[in-house]
Amino acid sequence: MNIEVSSRIKRLPPYIFGEINALKLKLRREGKDIIDLGMGNPDKPAPKEVMAKAIEVIKDPKAHRYSASKGISHLLKEVAKFYNKKYGVELNPDTEVIATIGSKEGLSHLALALLGPGDSALVPTPAFPIHIWSIILAGANVITVSLEKSGENFIDHLFKTYEILWPKPKVLILNFPHNPTTKVVDIEFFRLIIDFALKKEIIVIQDFAYADIVFDGYKAPSILQVHRAKEVAVEFITMSKSFSMAGWRIGFCVGNEEIIKALSKIKGYYDYGIFTPIQVGGIIALRELWDKAPDEYARIYQDRRDTLVEGLNKIGWEIQKPKATMFLWAKIPENFIKAGSLAFSKFLLEEAEVCVSPGISFGEEGEGYLRIALVENEKRIKQAIRQIKKALDKKDYKYVLEKYNK
Ligand SMILES: Cc1ncc(COP(=O)(O)O)c(C=O)c1O
């Protein structure tokens, strides 16, 4: 039988990173030791106190039942306390906090809860793919606003874009510190955004995945620190990066009560909640480790950042040190830029045995760049630099284009 997939699925383009993944697998099967700086997949384990608590709870038969879809109440209370301790923000745990199965799940279902055909959302690009595709899957339209081209004038560019649009977009998606560009903002930026959103009645969704992966004394603000933000905004946080719990699948959406209610309703139909031992592990992390563990993980990424940026600069590849996230957003060296980011990434994978993400996989705005994730140890990072140097020294863009632009 010919299986006809839905029009929803058909609206999704082929997954560009899939090509890189397939090549990586092929090379690994051939016995190559690929240094994988592709996906933002933390390599460090969760804190040992969190693991110990989860193991203890897993032995309790009661913990094996379906959990609460919106999160167990002790966990929601702990999230509210955490926001108060860390950001001075008051949240009602019953109405303004919900647990999500990682922020990716939360973002996806929130798009379904808020948007449908005829609606649109503003998304800065290049973008973390789910910020675009969750909206497409909800049947709504995406209006992109270039982060790359507008540079320091992003906010003016955003407001001007809004003014010329009709019908007006319903939602604005933000993500600062930003994946993939690593751009950061200050609280003044969020003040302007909230002021704008209140005037124009637009919902703001801030993805705060890299809240704690910050360097050199930079502190990332929460959008909810802005007066009246809760009238229009929600924020997603995740334990994936701050507590290196990516595989555990636990995050939160906090802020506007009506938006949380809508997400809670849709999740009530779709899921039965996160496995209880994981939620209890989350309580320990937020209660006992909130001001220690994230800093320790950030320190590891900062050291790796320094090793990689300094090493690449030394071989003639100029890159700025980012202030946050677990990535470098690296402009392709001038003499290779014509090869394009996909071909250049394939070249690095095959000939330097280093996997990175091509900028194009974050949208057309990302072309000309690579995203390099700091998810291997410093020894391996140094090895990667040596291998990259060797590959770059031998070849030019014409060679890369001819061999890899297929
Ligand atoms: C910007 C951003 N948002 C969300 C996520 C997904 O996080 P989670 O593991 O909480 O689903 C990531 C993961 O890399 C990310 O970079």
PDBQT file of the ligand as one rigid body, heavy atoms in Angstrom, charges set to zero:
ROOT
HETATM    1  C1  LIG A 501      17.994  27.104  22.018  1.00  0.00    +0.000 C 
HETATM    2  C2  LIG A 501      17.610  25.753  22.458  1.00  0.00    +0.000 A 
HETATM    3  N1  LIG A 501      16.372  25.539  22.899  1.00  0.00    +0.000 NA
HETATM    4  C3  LIG A 501      15.969  24.330  23.297  1.00  0.00    +0.000 A 
HETATM    5  C4  LIG A 501      16.813  23.250  23.252  1.00  0.00    +0.000 A 
HETATM    6  C5  LIG A 501      16.288  21.926  23.638  1.00  0.00    +0.000 C 
HETATM    7  O1  LIG A 501      16.502  21.715  24.968  1.00  0.00    +0.000 OA
HETATM    8  P1  LIG A 501      15.806  20.545  25.752  1.00  0.00    +0.000 P 
HETATM    9  O2  LIG A 501      16.828  19.501  25.965  1.00  0.00    +0.000 OA
HETATM   10  O3  LIG A 501      15.349  21.188  27.022  1.00  0.00    +0.000 OA
HETATM   11  O4  LIG A 501      14.633  20.058  24.942  1.00  0.00    +0.000 OA
HETATM   12  C6  LIG A 501      18.109  23.401  22.793  1.00  0.00    +0.000 A 
HETATM   13  C7  LIG A 501      18.993  22.240  22.697  1.00  0.00    +0.000 C 
HETATM   14  O5  LIG A 501      20.048  22.222  22.160  1.00  0.00    +0.000 OA
HETATM   15  C8  LIG A 501      18.520  24.692  22.372  1.00  0.00    +0.000 A 
HETATM   16  O6  LIG A 501      19.744  24.900  21.904  1.00  0.00    +0.000 OA
ENDROOT
TORSDOF 0
